[in-house]
Amino acid sequence: MALASALQIPYRESREGFWGEQTSTLNWCEEDYNITFYCAEAINTLTNLVFMWLGFKGLRNVIAYSHSRVFILAFMGYIVVGLGSMAFHTTLHYEMQLADELPMIYTVCIMAFATFSYRRSAKVKALIAAALVGVATFITVYYLYAKDPVFHQVAYGLLTAATVFSSSYAMERDLKPKLSQRNPAECGRYMREMHRLGLTGILLFLAGFFMWNMDNIYCHDLTITKKQIMLPWSVILEGHGWWHVLTGLAYHLILWRVWLNRCLDGGEKDFVLDWAPLRSIPQVLVREIESQAIAAQQQISLVRTQVASKQREMRLAQLTSSEMASLPSDTPVYEGVGKMYVSPPPYFYFAPLLKENQVNKPLLARFVAVPVPGLQDKLGSQIKEIETEIDGMGKRLHYLETTAKNSQEHIEKMLKGSGQP
C-alpha cells in the first residue's frame, strides 16, 4: 500500500488541449486531455497499438507463407482501423471519427468476402464483391447523412456475426467430413483445435464489448474512482481501452479463417497452427520447423566428427613439436612429402614400401631433409591454423545446437498448443 501511495500521480487540472473543441458525435469515459495537453484521450489512443502490432504480424505471416492474398487486404484494414482510431481519440474531431469507424465496416466486409467467396467461381466472386461494395457504400452514405453511431454499431455487429456464423457452418458442413475421410485418426484433434481458436476469438470480442458497455454505463462512478486512485493505477479502469485491447486480440478470428481455408484445401499436412491458447498469438506456419531440427541434428553430428578429427591432428602436431624441441638444431630430420612412382635413386627411400616387380619405377615414400628450426616453425603455423579451424567449428556447433534446441522447443510448444498429449 505504501508503494501504491508513493506512485500516485494526479491528473491534469486543465481540460484545454492542443486540438481544440470536440467535434465528434461520440466521447468516451476517459476525461479529455486529463493526462497530456497534446492528446485528448491518451489511454484510448495508446491501446490501439495492439491493432498495429497484430496487423503487421498478420501481414508478415500471410506474405511469408503465401496464404490467400485477400488476407493481405484484411490485415491492411486492421492497421488502418488502428491508425484511424488513434487519430480519433487523439483529436476527438468528427473527420477522425469517420477514419476510425468506416474502416471497421470496410475491414469486416473484406473478411466477409474471404468467407463467402471461398471456392466460388470467378463470376460468383465478382457478384459477392459487388454486393459487399454496395453494402459498404450504403452504410457509408447513410451514416454520413444520419450521423447515428448506433446505426454504425448495429451494422458492424451484423456483418461480423454473419461472417462468424458462415465460417462455423463451413467448418461443420465441409471441413469435418473432409477430415474424417482424409485423416480419421486426427480429425477429432483438428476439429477441437478449430473450435477452440474460433471460440477464443468470439469470447475475446464479446469480452471487449462487455467492457465497452460497462465503461459507458458506470462512467460516473469509474471517473470518481480513477481520480481517487490516480495514475498509473487508474489506467486499468479505462474500459474503452480494454475494448481496443480485447477486440484487437479478436485477431484470432482472422487466423481462424486462414487456418480453416488451409484445412479445407487439404493443407493440414503441409501447414501447422502455432498457438498456445491464452499464452501466445496464433499463426499458421509451414511445417518446416521439424525438418529444420532434423537437419540441425545431422549437421551437429558431422561438425562434432570434424572437430574430433582436427583435435587429433593438432595433438599429433603438438607431440611432434615437443619431441623436436629436445633435438639439437643440426639434427638431420626428414619430412614426408607423399608417395610416387620414381626411378632410383635421387631420394631417400623407405624400403618396406618397395613392391615386387617395380624395379624401374617402384612406389616409394618420399622424404626431404629439412632443418629443425624450419620444421618447428612449420608445425607452429600448422597448430595455429588448426586452432583457428577448431574455433570456427565450435562457433558453428554452438549455432547448430541453439537452432536444434529452439526448433525442438517450438515443436513442443506447438504440440501442447494443439492439444496433443
C-alpha angles and dihedrals in degrees: 000000000000090000092049091051092048092054097050112125118189123229123251114275095213120074095195115116145188095253097053128222124358115261098170121106090230134056126178136220095264104096115245118262091348093139106029138010091228101055127050096206110015099179094044088051098048095046088065088073085085088070091049094049096046093041093057091041090054093046091052091049094049093048096042094051100032097240119171111305092229087075089061087064091045094055092043087054088050090056092046090052089054093048092047092049091050090052092048096049092043095054109016087216121148094233090056090046088060089048087058102041105037095053087055088062094044094048094051088048088056090052089047089054091049088052104041097037097052111132092353125137120263091255093052091046090054091051092049091048091050091049093051092047087052092050092048091047093050092049091048096049095044093046092050088051100042100031087205112153091195090061090053093048094049092047091050092047094050093049091048093048093049091051094048094046091049092053091048091051093048090050093057099034100041112014101045095055092045093050091046089056099040101038114004093170093058099032094096093050094049092048092049089050091049093048092048093051094048093044092050091054092048093048092048090051093048091046089054091049090051092051090048092054094045088052090054097042098045098031095125095052092043092052092053091049093048091054090050099050093033128193137000094015094051090065091082089063094060097109096183089055088056088051088059094047096046098042088045088057088050079084078104087082092061091049088047089061092044091053092042091054092049092051093045087054090053092250099131089104092054099037135045134200107237103203139128105194114247089354104071143019112258123244134170111233136182113254094252102113093079093051089046090055092049092048090049092052091051091050091048091057092048094048092047089054091050092048091051091050092050091047091054090048091051093048090052091051091047092049091049091048093051091050091048091052091067093055125092113254092246094055111127108243130171133212122211113237101179140272129293145153109262139161114249136296131355093102139057108263131205099224101206089066092061110111128207118262090024097105097133100036111013121182105251139179104238123212133178128205115246132176117257095240091050093051091047091054091048092050090049091053090046092052092050091049092051091047089054091050092048090049091052091048089050091056091048090048090052090050093049093047090050091048092049092047094048092046092050092049090049091051092049090048091051092048092051091046091050092054097248115155 
